[in-house]
Amino acid sequence: MSWTFDNNLPIYLQIMDRIKLQIISNQLQAGEKLPAVRELAAEAGVNPNTIQRALSDLEKEGFVYSQRTSGRFVTDNRDLILQARQKLSEEEVKNFVNNMTRFGYHKEELPTIIADYIKGV
């Protein structure tokens, strides 16, 4: 089954974001071996070169590393993962606050809205 991609953003960036999210959310564990490029390409429904570019860029960023003849693995750099999680969290909070203020809420009201939502979950 192929993945769904947004036509407004390069596919390799979307693949990078998806793998980063899997790392940040612990769906992929530190030291875990990633599937082979061709396997990922078949799963995503894209050209292997697209996967290769995404993985190479993830390697440059430090999220994955290569071992010759063994494949690519998820980094064990917890600081990098925590920093990425923090950055993503800040982006999500910023988007939430911006949307809620566009809806007419004041920033001072947001903690109550969030607390009420959490209590209801």
C-alpha positions as MATLAB code, in Angstrom:
seq = 'MSWTFDNNLPIYLQIMDRIKLQIISNQLQAGEKLPAVRELAAEAGVNPNTIQRALSDLEKEGFVYSQRTSGRFVTDNRDLILQARQKLSEEEVKNFVNNMTRFGYHKEELPTIIADYIKGV';
ca = [
       0.000    0.000    0.000;
       1.396    3.421   -0.915;
       1.725    6.330    1.407;
      -0.246    9.523    0.845;
       1.773   12.575   -0.157;
       1.039   16.294   -0.398;
       1.693   17.617   -3.907;
       2.873   20.964   -2.500;
       5.964   19.572   -0.749;
       8.805   17.448   -2.176;
       8.180   13.764   -1.490;
      11.643   13.137   -0.041;
      10.982   15.836    2.607;
       7.677   14.211    3.502;
       9.425   10.849    3.840;
      12.065   12.438    6.060;
       9.352   13.999    8.241;
       7.519   10.690    8.517;
      10.638    8.791    9.585;
      11.646   11.577   12.008;
       8.182   11.448   13.564;
       8.498    7.675   13.945;
      11.840    8.192   15.703;
      10.611   11.046   17.904;
       7.487    9.127   18.932;
       9.466    5.936   19.671;
       7.736    3.946   16.941;
      11.303    3.353   15.752;
      13.639    2.593   18.642;
      17.267    3.689   19.039;
      19.525    1.212   17.265;
      16.644   -0.327   15.296;
      17.485   -1.361   11.743;
      15.507    0.433    9.050;
      14.046   -1.521    6.142;
      16.133   -1.613    2.963;
      15.785    1.250    0.477;
      13.941   -0.894   -2.064;
      11.587   -2.230    0.593;
      10.756    1.293    1.804;
      10.328    2.474   -1.794;
       7.874   -0.334   -2.534;
       5.950    0.382    0.678;
       5.782    4.129   -0.048;
       5.117    3.680   -3.759;
       8.052    5.889   -4.790;
      11.312    5.570   -6.679;
      14.179    4.083   -4.621;
      16.238    7.209   -5.406;
      13.665    9.281   -3.498;
      14.042    7.055   -0.437;
      17.815    7.127   -0.800;
      17.804   10.942   -0.791;
      15.554   11.086    2.270;
      17.716    8.599    4.181;
      20.943   10.346    3.159;
      19.576   13.653    4.442;
      18.399   11.995    7.667;
      21.904   10.614    8.047;
      23.393   14.094    7.575;
      21.039   15.381   10.279;
      22.093   12.541   12.585;
      18.757   10.722   12.872;
      20.074    7.568   11.213;
      23.492    6.074   10.624;
      24.905    3.532    8.196;
      26.943    0.457    8.814;
      28.546   -0.915    5.691;
      26.856   -4.050    4.447;
      24.460   -4.008    7.427;
      22.116   -1.162    6.472;
      20.839    1.936    8.224;
      19.900    2.228   11.873;
      18.090    4.719   14.110;
      20.407    6.978   16.086;
      20.915    6.400   19.788;
      21.530   10.143   20.290;
      18.785   10.857   22.858;
      19.645   14.578   22.975;
      19.019   14.949   19.231;
      15.714   13.099   19.525;
      14.593   15.159   22.521;
      15.560   18.415   20.781;
      13.575   17.400   17.694;
      10.591   16.429   19.860;
      10.778   19.793   21.653;
      10.960   21.709   18.363;
       8.001   19.817   16.934;
       6.028   20.385   20.141;
       6.723   24.122   20.009;
       5.541   24.259   16.379;
       2.325   22.448   17.292;
       1.661   24.757   20.245;
       2.345   27.810   18.085;
      -0.122   26.557   15.454;
      -2.715   25.837   18.153;
      -2.363   29.286   19.726;
      -2.488   31.007   16.337;
      -5.613   29.088   15.323;
      -7.381   29.690   18.615;
      -6.648   33.436   18.517;
      -8.018   33.491   14.959;
     -11.187   31.891   16.363;
     -11.491   34.847   18.730;
     -10.050   33.374   21.928;
      -7.629   35.328   24.088;
      -4.354   33.645   25.010;
      -5.337   33.834   28.677;
      -8.326   31.556   27.983;
      -6.285   28.761   26.415;
      -5.004   27.024   29.579;
      -8.611   26.570   30.755;
      -9.683   25.214   27.361;
      -6.806   22.733   27.389;
      -7.433   21.681   31.006;
     -11.145   21.143   30.281;
     -10.303   19.067   27.211;
      -7.844   16.886   29.145;
     -10.389   16.316   31.923;
     -12.945   15.226   29.329;
     -10.631   12.730   27.643;
];
